[in-house]
Amino acid sequence: MLEDSHYYFQKAADVLKLSERLREIIWTPIRTVKVDLVIDDDDGELQHYQGFRVQHNKARGPMKGGLRYHPAMDEDHAAALANLMTWKTAIVDVPFGGAKGGINCDPSAMSDNELNKLTRRFVEQMKEIIGPTIDIPAPDVNTNAKVMGWIMDEYSKYEGFSPGVVTGKPLDLFGSEGRDEATGRGIMIVLDEALKSRGKSWNDIRVAVQGFGNVGSNAARLIDEQGANIIAVADHLGGVSNDDGLDIDSLISWVAEHRTVKGFPGGVAFDNTEIITWNADVLIPAALENAITENNVSEVKADIIIEGANGPTTPAAHEALVKRGVLVVPDILANAGGVTVSYFEWAQNIQQFRWKKDRVDEELTHRMREAYAAVRDVAEKENIDMRIAAFVLGIRRVGRAATSRIHVPEEVDF
Ligand code: NAD
């Protein structure tokens, strides 16, 4: 995954005509921390896991990025995702840098009690390098508001009352209205922009969604509300389709009870691998990385792809899609709604103030539309695709902030 991000980074650096030395400096994370986390499980056995935090860049502000609990989590994933966070926060113009972390555990095989202990152990080991003005974690795959609440509580034991140490917290514990659905709402907003640019309207489109967790389910619900038909959804256990449009509210209730879309009675079951090549106008990969690859890209039917997940498209697949004229709204723009509302949450925490949901939605909509327009302008001016344009915009903003902090030779120009 790190190689994939590096590929796009290099292409953007070529557009910006950056020297090898500058590329190396901007690409390298400022800090990588790996810790061993020992807990006793519910059977009284000792278990140990590895925790990671990669802090990539802080030129534009405290670092920001999710925590992922997944067996495949490792340093390489954390580094790639931290790097994406740096450009993402710059693209939506929030005052943060980029970081990412996680634990290589499988939450589906653990009790809440074990997850609570493991999360607290992680905070205990990381407390010196996180904080409201240093690095502010947030939810990612398999972490949620409950986990964020535990992090705030544990950190506050050492540092005193610190709601701003983490975002995506429960509403009852200094969370923000609208944070839960923010990434999905951001996806709906950029899809609205993409439809305008292709002369299409909500009623024209049939949408396929891979992943029905926080991002996929909220995106599907909000897109459904605009009048589009969600005709296929898949998760890690299976898929369900309905050519007349799935009843998304019922599907959400089904998943709340059964933890999967599999078996939903309001549609026809299919093998989850088929979702990427579904006969739909819009495809939203909102699960994990490497969903669209050289092996399935020629079969992709959608002509608009909104990347809800981080890194769902490999570079070879990206090139093939660009060549075919498919409009791909890249992850670092499309899924930036989450970090944007995380910024609103952090700002509310610091001011000890609460915003109403309408205000959150309005400000999010404004920022996402501005970011889309800024990326599109770079794409048009430089005659490049939206992904490379997003990297160019992100690197340029970070580079300009970094070089404004220090004395640099005149030839360093972003
Ligand atoms: P989540 O854990 O809530 O949901 C993940 C979903 O993906 C689940 O429905 C799971 O069943 C599905 N999935 C896993 N493997 C699959 C497979 N092989 N085929 C089909 N579906 C599969 O996670 P999330 O928070 O919704 O995050 C999803 C993606 O969005 C990740 O790439 C994450 O980094 C990214 N993201 C999340 C946020 C956020 O605010 N949560 C913000 C930005 C980006």
Residues whose N, C-alpha, C, O or C-beta is under 5 A from the ligand:
A	BS01	NAD	P139 D140 V141 N142 T183 Q210 G211 F212 G213 N214 V215 G216 A234 D235 H236 N272 A286 A287 L288 G308 A309 N310 N335 G338
